[in-house]
Amino acid sequence: MEENNNIEGVEADVIATPSSIEELEPKMKVRGKVVRLELYGAFVDIGVGTNALVHISKLNKDHVNRVSDVLTEGQEIEVWIDKVDPEQGQIMVTMVEPLEVDWNDLKTGQEYTGTVTRLENYGAFVNIGAEREGLVHISELSHNYVKNPSEVLSVGDEVQVQVLGFSRRKRRIDLSIKNLQEKPAGQTSSGGGGGSRSSAPAPEDLEYEEEYEEVPTAMEVALRRAMGDEAFEALEEDRSKRAKKKNRRQRREDQEELLDRTLQFQGDQ
């Protein structure tokens, strides 16, 4: 997939060689040397005069029991900048390759280049480089009436899409293709080019709840360290339990979302 023009920052596969903390940017890939291991993570010298911290949760996509299972002092590694605060002299890095599009990057009305990954009767799923694929509902594929997404799209097609709305809590991204297409002459705003279906709701009418997960900052890590190992482990155990509960809830919400979208489409016919 081509690089999205609207994404700011640096490409994740290019290794940068910054010389100061002021040059660091989120998602920048750098080389470093592990200088110290702690129970909660490892400190890495990335050549800017301030050691960066890679939290234990950022060592691998899979769960890591001990930092020493992954890293050793003196080891050369490649990391991505996660967060940086030049004023406080704090740098957080990750060994997990970042997404091209974070939830924080998403904005209603933003445009992306994506790839069609799956077609369903109710729409098409498009990969824009985010954690979840976005859905282009069948009503957002074209200004003209579309009976089935396969009439206008195929898996693997590269398309331009616009963000209609999104919900991090529901892991949901709604996209539109027709918003980036010129409307046929003589077609009214509510017309579908031969169909009686009403148009999809405007972005401002979509009700999304933006609830962001609590990601530990460098300051929070320092506070946890000060609380002691026992308290830190208790917090990590509680986070793990909440994550498992959230995964079960997410599966149920995905099923409910599919049903809601299908009923909405049928009601629009």
Buried (B, 14 or more C-beta within 10 A) or exposed (E): EEEBEBBEBBEBEEEBEBEEBEBBEBBBBBBBBBBEBBEBBBBBBBBBEBBBBBBBBBBEEEEBEEBEEBBEEEBEBEBBBBBBBBEEEBBBBBBBBBBBBBBEBBEBEBBBBBBBBEBBEBBBBBBBBBEBBBBBBBBBBBBBBBEEBEEBBEEEBEBBBBBBBBBBBBBBBBBBBBBEEEEEEEEEEEBBEEBEBEBBBEBEEBEBEEEEEEEBBBEEBBEBBEEEEEEBEEBBEEEEEEEEEBEEEEEEBBEEBEEEBBEBBEEBE
